[in-house]
Structures are given as structure tokens and as C-alpha cells.
Amino acid sequence: MERMMRFLLAIGMLGLFLSTPAPARADDPRAMAKQGAIGVIAGGIDGTYLRVASDLSAVLDSGGSLRVVPMIGKGSIQNLYDLRYLHGVDIAIVQSDALTYLRQDPKNADVTDTIRYVTKLYNEEFHVLAARDVQSIQDLKDRRVNTDVAGSGTGMTAEIVFKTLGIPIEESHLGQDDALAALAAGKLDAAIFVVGKPAKLFTSTAADKGLHFIAVPQSPALLATYLPAQIGHEDYPALIPDGAAVDTVAVGAVMAIYNMPVGSDRYRLAAGFVDGFFGSFDKFLMPPRHPKWHEVNLAADLPGWQRFDPAADWLRRHGKTPSAQADADLRRAFDAYLDQQAKETASPPPSAAEKAAMFNRFQQWQKASAATPAPAPAVARPRPRPPSPTPMSQPVPAAPAPAPAPTANTAPPAVWAPAPAAPANPPPS
């Protein structure tokens, strides 16, 4: 029995030794080709997705510990299936609504429950270009609408948007250029394009053809999946009047990742990719990298998605939480507002120190407003009944209605407008 136990123990130790991966030898090309490889499936040969994957490879390849392998993909839905089931695919660039689309079918739970995201990338706006007689998206009920070629990301997004809004349409599946021609010829009532603004696709589209953009209502149901957005005159001066803007929604491009088992070799490799990508992000903002990298907010939350744990840990360690990023975004918007106010009032723009001081006072006002509860509405107390009313008695007047309590949407005091005149309301001291 003792000899048998020793034999089994020796067999177990041998199996453990054989199952431990040996480091790649410098003279073994087969092992070196697999060492540190991260497969990133993207989009078509001329698309932005593949350019993003190419930039990842150019910046992050380290010659041994990490190697990014870009792959041509066949659309967001197929990319997610490949991420779950295709060997060698670790990361996929997809539209953010692809996960919502797959969740409509419970049979896809094996995919949707195992997908996480590293970061949201840039936004792609939902453009609805319509004929002259179409004034609102509700007018498209049961009418001819092109949603791009079958199986495209635009088609997927259009299906979700119109189903969410409860608007049935008669779908057409032409390519983008053919759709524009058909729309101008009166063969379509509208065409959908999911592209980042401003899109060169519309540079030759003139308003004199009767075509125009129509708004997409930013309903709570849509905003559960999409982001609010606008397209304006500065984006399409030939199609949108000066000073006007059209409400719509935007779908984000997402860096999706398979949720590998914690502690596995693949998990450790993915965590190393996250560290390298986040830690080197400034390099993606320099030429010759794609300009869309400037739209990336690493800390942005993404509705309907769950962050990959190593990515969330990195953001916490480096203080890049959504709230901290929101403060930075608010400061940039505040400074831009001050500059715009100075321009509109022909005033000298405030200095950096003045902007900082006004922003600090604005934040103090915000905190004070949040900490001060709204006063309770006054309650009218009943007056005592007259002891001996007569027919000539006047009715007891009702108590005056209480003034409306301030709400969270109450406008802040105008302390940041750099107009020459003094502000109407003094700033909080």
C-alpha cells in the first residue's frame, strides 16, 4: 500500500510539472509567436475600428511580454460571438448597443453574461435624413426607411430605436451611397446613418434637394441604452440652419473583453494589457494616432455594461473615478461657457486665475444648494368658525397658496458670466 501511495504521488507531481507552462525560449519561433498575444477583433478594412486596433498594436507591442494582434471583423454582433467562442479573440471593438440587442434572445445568455468592457471609446451619432414631407420621426410609421445593409451595426441600432419608440417601418437595405441617391430620387422616405459627426457622407447633400435631418426624441427608454446627442449647423452647414440643432442619440464604440476566469494565464495577460493601455494612454493622443482617441474618457460609465475588474481596479488606484472625471469635464465646460459669454458680450476673457476662482465659488454654491433642504410648504390652518354667522356674513377667505419651493433645477446665481455689468444676483459669500 505504501509503495502504491508513493507511485500515485510521483505520478501527480509529474502531471503538475508537465502542466506548468515553460517560458518561451528565444530560439523557439512557435513559442515566441504565442507569447503575450492579445487578439483584437475590429471592423472592415476601411473602418475606424480596425484603425483603433492598429493603434493599439503600434503603441503597446513590447516585443515579448505583450503583442496586440488586430483582426478584421464582420460587425458588432459577430464580433461578440467571436469574442466568446473563437479561439484567439480576447478583445472586440463593438457598438455599445450590441449587448442590448443580444439580450433580446435568452439563448444568448452564455454570451451576454460573460462579456465585460475595458472602456468606452468614441460616440457615433444616429442620423435620420428624411424627405421634405417628413417632419418628425413619428411620420415614418409604415413608411420606407433605409437601415443600411442587412446585418450592419446601423441596422441593429435602427431596429432597437424604432422598436423602443413603437414606430413600425418598412425597411430597405441599401448601402449608404445608394440610399442617398434613392432618397434624393423620392424612392425612400428616410435613411438611417450611424456615423461620427461630422460625416463626409453628407458633404454633397444639399438642402435644396428637400432633404433634412429630423430629431430623435431623447426618451428615458432610449437613454437607458444610448447617450443624448445633437447635430448642429457647425456639423452640417448645408443641412442645418445657423444657430439650430437637432436632438438625437449616440451609440458608443466599446472595447469589450471576455471575462476570463480569475487567476488564469489568460486573465493575467488581459490584466497586463489593461495596465499597459491605461498607463500609456497619453501616447494615443499624439500623431499619427487616430483623432477619435481624443474623445475617449477612460472612466466613463456605460449603461447596460459591467466593467472588467482589472480595469475598474486600475481606475480606482489612479483616482480616475467617474465622479472625478465628471468634475474635470464640468470644469472644461465651465471654462468654455465663460469664454463664450465673453465673446458674446464683447468682454475681455477672464484669466486662468479668475476662471479658477469663479469655478470654486460655483462649486461652493452647488454644495450649499445640495445641503440646504427645500422649505416645507406652508399649511393653511383652519380659522375658527364664527360664533353666530348671519346671512350677511362674508365667507372666510382661504389662506394664500404657498410660494413654490426651490427645486434641484433652480438656476444658480449668475456669478460666472463675465458681462461688464454687475450680476443680477450677488454670489454666495
C-alpha positions in Angstrom: 0.0 0.0 0.0 2.8 2.4 0.9 4.5 1.7 -2.4 1.3 2.3 -4.3 0.8 5.7 -2.5 4.4 6.8 -3.4 3.7 5.8 -7.0 0.5 7.8 -7.2 2.2 10.8 -5.6 5.0 10.6 -8.1 2.5 10.5 -11.0 0.7 13.5 -9.6 3.9 15.6 -9.3 4.9 14.6 -12.8 1.5 15.8 -14.1 1.8 19.1 -12.3 5.3 19.6 -13.7 4.1 18.9 -17.3 1.0 21.2 -16.9 3.1 24.2 -15.9 3.9 26.3 -19.0 7.5 26.8 -19.6 8.8 30.3 -20.5 9.2 30.8 -24.2 12.7 30.2 -25.5 14.3 32.9 -27.6 15.2 30.4 -30.3 11.7 28.8 -30.5 9.6 30.9 -33.0 6.5 28.9 -32.4 6.5 29.7 -28.7 7.5 33.3 -29.2 4.6 33.8 -31.6 2.1 32.9 -28.9 3.9 34.7 -26.1 1.8 37.6 -24.7 -0.5 37.7 -27.7 -3.9 39.5 -27.3 -6.3 39.2 -30.2 -8.4 42.3 -31.0 -11.2 41.8 -33.5 -12.4 45.1 -35.0 -14.1 46.1 -38.3 -13.7 46.3 -42.0 -10.5 47.2 -43.8 -11.5 50.9 -44.3 -13.2 51.4 -40.9 -12.2 53.3 -37.8 -12.5 50.1 -35.7 -9.5 48.5 -37.4 -7.5 51.7 -37.2 -8.1 51.7 -33.4 -6.9 48.1 -33.2 -3.8 49.0 -35.3 -3.0 51.9 -33.0 -3.2 49.5 -30.0 -0.7 47.3 -31.7 1.6 50.2 -32.6 1.7 51.7 -29.1 1.5 48.6 -26.8 3.6 45.9 -28.6 6.6 45.3 -26.3 8.4 42.7 -28.2 7.8 39.8 -25.9 5.5 40.4 -22.9 2.6 41.9 -24.9 1.7 41.6 -28.5 -1.6 43.0 -29.9 -2.9 41.2 -33.0 -5.6 43.2 -34.9 -8.2 41.2 -36.8 -10.8 42.1 -39.4 -14.3 41.7 -38.0 -17.8 41.2 -39.6 -20.0 43.5 -37.5 -20.7 44.1 -33.8 -22.9 41.0 -33.2 -20.5 38.6 -34.9 -17.6 40.2 -33.0 -19.3 39.4 -29.7 -19.9 35.8 -30.8 -16.3 35.6 -31.8 -15.1 37.1 -28.5 -17.0 34.3 -26.7 -16.3 31.3 -28.9 -13.5 31.9 -31.4 -10.0 30.8 -30.2 -7.5 33.7 -30.0 -10.0 36.5 -29.7 -9.6 38.3 -26.4 -11.0 41.8 -27.1 -13.6 43.1 -29.6 -14.5 46.6 -30.8 -18.3 46.8 -30.9 -21.2 49.2 -30.7 -22.4 49.7 -27.2 -26.0 48.6 -28.1 -24.8 45.2 -29.4 -25.2 43.7 -25.9 -28.7 45.1 -25.6 -29.6 43.5 -29.0 -28.3 40.1 -28.0 -30.1 40.2 -24.6 -33.4 40.2 -26.5 -32.9 36.4 -27.0 -32.4 34.4 -23.8 -30.4 31.8 -25.7 -27.6 34.4 -25.9 -27.1 34.4 -22.1 -23.9 32.4 -22.5 -22.5 35.3 -24.4 -24.1 38.3 -22.7 -23.3 37.1 -19.2 -19.6 36.6 -19.9 -18.8 39.9 -21.7 -17.3 43.0 -19.9 -15.9 46.2 -21.1 -12.5 47.9 -20.7 -13.5 51.4 -21.7 -16.0 53.3 -23.8 -14.4 54.7 -26.9 -15.9 57.5 -29.1 -19.5 58.2 -30.0 -21.3 57.6 -33.3 -24.5 59.7 -33.8 -27.8 58.4 -35.0 -28.6 60.5 -38.1 -32.1 60.4 -39.6 -32.1 62.1 -43.0 -35.6 62.5 -44.4 -37.6 63.7 -47.3 -39.2 67.2 -47.3 -42.7 65.9 -46.2 -41.4 64.1 -43.1 -41.4 66.5 -40.2 -40.9 64.1 -37.3 -39.8 60.6 -36.6 -43.4 59.6 -35.9 -44.2 60.5 -39.5 -42.1 57.5 -40.6 -44.7 55.0 -39.3 -45.2 52.3 -42.0 -43.0 54.2 -44.5 -39.9 53.3 -46.4 -36.8 53.7 -44.3 -33.3 52.5 -45.3 -31.3 50.9 -42.4 -28.1 50.1 -44.3 -27.2 46.6 -45.4 -28.6 43.6 -43.6 -26.6 42.6 -40.5 -24.9 46.0 -40.2 -24.4 47.9 -37.0 -26.6 50.7 -38.3 -29.4 48.2 -39.0 -29.1 46.8 -35.5 -29.3 50.2 -33.9 -32.2 51.3 -36.1 -34.1 48.2 -35.1 -33.7 48.9 -31.4 -34.5 52.6 -31.7 -37.7 52.1 -33.8 -38.9 49.2 -31.6 -38.3 51.2 -28.4 -40.2 54.2 -29.9 -43.0 51.9 -31.1 -42.8 53.0 -34.7 -43.1 50.2 -37.3 -41.3 51.0 -40.6 -40.9 49.4 -44.0 -37.2 48.5 -44.1 -34.9 48.9 -47.0 -31.3 47.5 -47.1 -29.3 49.6 -49.5 -25.7 50.7 -49.0 -25.1 54.3 -47.8 -24.3 55.9 -51.2 -27.2 54.1 -52.9 -29.5 55.1 -50.0 -28.7 58.8 -50.5 -29.4 58.5 -54.2 -32.7 56.7 -53.6 -33.7 59.3 -51.0 -33.0 62.2 -53.4 -35.0 60.4 -56.1 -38.0 60.1 -53.9 -37.8 56.3 -53.7 -37.3 56.4 -49.9 -38.9 58.5 -47.1 -35.8 58.4 -44.8 -32.4 56.8 -44.4 -30.5 56.0 -41.2 -26.8 56.5 -40.8 -24.9 55.7 -37.6 -21.6 57.6 -38.0 -19.5 60.0 -36.0 -20.2 63.6 -36.8 -19.3 65.4 -39.0 -19.6 62.7 -41.6 -18.1 63.3 -45.1 -21.0 61.2 -46.4 -23.3 64.3 -46.3 -20.9 66.9 -47.8 -22.6 66.6 -51.2 -26.1 66.6 -49.8 -27.8 70.0 -50.1 -31.0 71.3 -48.5 -32.3 72.3 -51.9 -32.9 68.7 -52.7 -35.6 68.8 -50.0 -33.6 66.6 -47.6 -33.2 67.4 -43.9 -32.4 65.9 -40.6 -35.2 65.1 -38.1 -35.0 64.8 -34.4 -34.9 61.6 -32.3 -36.8 62.0 -29.0 -34.5 61.5 -26.1 -36.9 59.4 -24.1 -36.0 57.6 -20.9 -36.4 54.3 -22.6 -33.9 55.2 -25.3 -31.5 56.8 -22.8 -31.3 53.5 -20.9 -29.1 52.3 -23.8 -28.0 55.4 -25.7 -26.4 58.8 -24.9 -28.1 62.1 -25.6 -26.5 64.0 -28.5 -27.1 66.8 -31.0 -26.0 67.6 -34.5 -25.8 71.2 -35.5 -25.1 73.8 -38.1 -21.3 73.6 -37.4 -21.5 69.9 -38.3 -23.6 70.2 -41.4 -23.9 73.8 -42.6 -25.8 72.9 -45.8 -28.5 70.9 -44.0 -29.0 72.6 -40.6 -29.7 76.4 -40.3 -27.2 78.6 -38.4 -27.9 78.5 -34.7 -30.1 75.4 -35.0 -29.5 71.9 -33.6 -31.2 68.6 -34.0 -31.6 66.3 -31.0 -30.7 62.7 -31.4 -29.0 59.8 -29.6 -25.5 58.4 -29.9 -24.1 54.9 -29.6 -20.7 54.5 -28.2 -17.9 52.3 -29.6 -16.8 50.0 -26.8 -13.7 48.0 -26.1 -15.3 44.7 -25.0 -13.4 41.9 -23.3 -14.2 38.3 -22.4 -14.4 37.8 -18.6 -11.7 35.2 -18.2 -11.5 33.0 -15.1 -9.7 34.9 -12.3 -6.2 33.6 -11.8 -5.9 32.0 -15.3 -3.0 32.8 -17.6 -5.4 34.5 -20.0 -6.8 36.7 -17.1 -3.3 37.8 -16.1 -2.4 38.6 -19.7 -5.6 40.6 -20.1 -4.9 42.5 -16.8 -1.4 43.3 -18.2 -3.0 44.6 -21.4 -5.3 46.9 -19.3 -2.3 48.2 -17.3 -0.3 48.9 -20.4 -3.2 50.6 -22.3 -4.4 52.8 -19.4 -0.8 53.6 -18.4 0.2 54.6 -21.9 -3.0 56.4 -22.9 -1.3 59.8 -23.4 0.6 58.2 -26.4 -2.7 57.6 -28.2 -3.4 61.4 -28.2 -0.3 62.2 -30.3 0.1 61.9 -34.1 -0.1 59.7 -36.0 -2.8 58.1 -33.9 -6.4 58.4 -35.0 -8.0 61.7 -33.8 -11.0 59.8 -32.4 -8.8 58.9 -29.4 -9.3 62.5 -28.2 -13.0 61.7 -27.5 -12.2 58.8 -25.2 -13.0 59.1 -21.5 -11.4 56.1 -19.8 -13.5 56.5 -16.6 -16.9 56.9 -18.3 -19.6 54.6 -17.1 -21.5 52.7 -19.8 -25.3 52.0 -19.3 -26.1 48.3 -19.6 -22.4 47.1 -19.3 -20.2 45.9 -16.5 -16.6 47.0 -16.2 -13.8 44.3 -16.4 -12.4 44.1 -12.8 -8.8 44.9 -13.6 -9.9 48.0 -15.5 -12.1 49.1 -12.6 -9.2 48.4 -10.1 -6.8 50.5 -12.2 -9.1 53.5 -12.4 -9.7 53.4 -8.6 -5.9 53.1 -7.9 -5.2 56.2 -10.1 -8.1 58.3 -8.8 -9.9 58.3 -12.2 -13.3 57.5 -10.9 -16.4 58.6 -12.9 -17.1 61.4 -10.3 -13.5 62.7 -10.6 -13.7 62.6 -14.4 -17.1 64.3 -14.2 -15.6 67.2 -12.2 -12.9 67.6 -14.8 -15.5 67.6 -17.6 -17.6 70.1 -15.7 -14.5 72.4 -15.4 -13.8 72.2 -19.1 -17.5 73.0 -19.9 -17.5 75.9 -17.3 -14.3 77.4 -18.9 -15.8 77.1 -22.3 -19.0 78.8 -21.1 -17.0 81.7 -19.7 -15.1 82.1 -23.0 -18.4 82.1 -24.9 -20.0 84.6 -22.6 -17.0 86.9 -23.0 -17.3 86.6 -26.8 -21.0 87.3 -26.9 -20.7 90.4 -24.6 -17.5 91.7 -26.3 -15.8 91.5 -22.9 -12.2 90.6 -22.2 -11.9 86.9 -21.5 -11.2 86.1 -17.8 -7.8 85.0 -16.8 -7.0 81.4 -15.7 -6.9 82.6 -12.1 -10.3 84.3 -12.4 -11.8 81.2 -14.0 -10.5 79.1 -11.2 -11.9 81.5 -8.6 -15.3 81.6 -10.2 -15.4 77.8 -10.6 -14.6 77.4 -6.9 -17.4 79.7 -6.0 -19.7 77.8 -8.3 -18.8 74.5 -6.6 -19.5 76.1 -3.2 -22.9 77.2 -4.4 -23.6 73.7 -5.7 -22.7 72.2 -2.3 -24.7 74.7 -0.4 -27.7 74.1 -2.6 -27.4 70.4 -2.2 -27.1 70.6 1.6 -30.0 73.0 2.1 -33.3 71.2 2.1 -36.2 72.9 0.4 -38.5 74.5 2.9 -41.7 72.6 3.7 -44.8 74.1 2.1 -46.9 76.2 4.4 -50.0 74.5 5.7 -53.1 76.6 5.9 -54.6 76.4 9.4 -58.4 76.4 9.6 -59.8 79.6 11.0 -62.3 79.4 13.9 -65.9 79.3 12.9 -67.7 82.5 13.6 -69.9 82.0 16.7 -73.1 83.3 15.1 -73.0 83.6 11.4 -75.7 85.6 9.7 -76.8 85.6 6.1 -74.9 88.8 5.7 -71.6 87.3 6.9 -68.8 87.2 4.3 -67.2 83.8 3.7 -63.9 83.2 5.4 -61.1 83.9 2.9 -58.9 81.0 2.1 -55.3 81.0 3.1 -53.0 82.2 0.3 -51.2 79.5 -1.7 -47.7 78.9 -0.5 -44.9 80.0 -2.8 -43.3 77.1 -4.8 -40.3 75.6 -3.0 -37.0 75.8 -4.8 -36.1 72.6 -6.6 -32.9 71.0 -7.7 -33.3 72.7 -11.1 -33.4 76.2 -9.6 -30.9 78.3 -11.6 -27.7 79.2 -9.8 -26.8 82.8 -9.1 -25.2 84.4 -12.2 -21.7 84.6 -10.7 -19.8 83.3 -13.6 -21.0 85.5 -16.5 -18.2 87.9 -17.4 -20.5 90.6 -18.6 -19.4 94.2 -17.9 -22.4 94.9 -15.7 -22.8 93.6 -12.2 -24.7 90.3 -12.0 -28.4 90.4 -11.2 -28.0 88.1 -8.1 -24.9 88.5 -5.9 -22.7 85.5 -5.5 -22.9 83.5 -2.2 -20.4 84.7 0.3 
